[in-house]
Amino acid sequence: TQLLEQSPQFLSIQEGENLTVYCNSSSVFSSLQWYRQEPGEGPVLLVTVVTGGEVKKLKRLTFQFGDARKDSSLHITAAQPGDTGLYLCAGDTGGGADGLTFGKGTHLIIQP
Amino acid sequence: DAGVTQSPTHLIKTRGQQVTLRCSPKSGHDTVSWYQQALGQGPQFIFQYYEEEERQRGNFPDRFSGHQFPNYSSELNVNALLLGDSALYLCASSLAQAQYFGPGTRLTVL
């Protein structure tokens, strides 16, 4: 059974601060996806990383895939209240032919 | 371009009843996956449909079944509902690796 551990589970910081969320596993993934979910809604895809060591940037968000494709991180610079939400990482072992394995998520609150 | 749509939005059932949830995939997507998300947890994979057949299945009992139609839309059926089946049920469609989620159906079992 593949497991994805996310840390921290909860994070509350002030607007303007930086933060990093981690996603770790003992399994190798062919790709890893990050999602953001708001209460009562479905997860919204932020990014897919495929290559070990890959770094992708989405405005103030920086995503990195570990060299061994077992872990990933999400770094947010100058967090804003609009960044508040549940951040989920999800690993794909089958190149799209299998279901995604999700972590439990990081609940992020950015206080004004 | 419409994204993934699901119906109904909310549903209340009693124990022992049966329920059918529906999903229309994003235009051009041929693969549909279903997930169950309990409160405070990440989504759990139920099963995936491709070319009208179940391609992969997660650790869910046979009470959970599904179907995919020629237009790629899909249904999730749950029989003999239990209190523990209360959750947000998410449908995701994909063409390659990235999966795009619908807004979900909130099922409450009383």
Contacts between the chains, C-beta under 8 A, distances in Angstrom:
chain1	res1	chain2	res2	distance
A	4	B	42	7.9
A	30	B	97	7.6
A	31	B	97	5.0
A	33	B	97	7.8
A	33	B	98	6.5
A	33	B	99	7.2
A	35	B	101	7.5
A	40	B	88	7.8
A	40	B	103	8.0
A	40	B	104	7.7
A	40	B	106	7.2
A	41	B	103	5.5
A	41	B	104	7.1
A	42	B	4	7.5
A	42	B	90	5.3
A	42	B	92	7.9
A	42	B	101	3.7
A	42	B	102	5.2
A	42	B	103	4.9
A	42	B	104	4.9
A	43	B	43	7.1
A	43	B	90	7.4
A	43	B	101	4.9
A	44	B	101	7.3
A	45	B	98	5.8
A	45	B	99	7.3
A	45	B	100	6.1
A	45	B	101	7.6
A	48	B	97	6.0
A	48	B	98	5.0
A	50	B	97	7.3
A	88	B	42	5.5
A	88	B	43	7.6
A	90	B	42	7.7
A	90	B	43	7.9
A	90	B	99	7.9
A	92	B	97	6.0
A	94	B	56	7.5
A	95	B	97	6.7
A	96	B	31	7.4
A	96	B	94	6.1
A	96	B	96	5.6
A	96	B	97	4.6
A	97	B	48	7.8
A	97	B	50	7.9
A	97	B	55	6.5
A	97	B	56	6.7
A	98	B	45	7.9
A	98	B	48	7.2
A	98	B	56	5.1
A	99	B	33	5.5
A	99	B	35	7.4
A	99	B	45	3.0
A	99	B	46	7.7
A	99	B	47	7.4
A	99	B	48	5.6
A	99	B	56	5.8
A	99	B	58	5.7
A	100	B	33	7.5
A	100	B	35	7.9
A	100	B	43	7.6
A	100	B	45	6.4
A	100	B	92	7.8
A	100	B	99	6.1
A	101	B	45	7.1
A	102	B	35	7.9
A	102	B	42	3.5
A	102	B	43	5.0
A	102	B	44	7.4
A	103	B	42	5.4
A	104	B	40	7.8
A	104	B	41	5.8
A	104	B	42	4.8
A	105	B	41	7.7
A	105	B	42	5.2
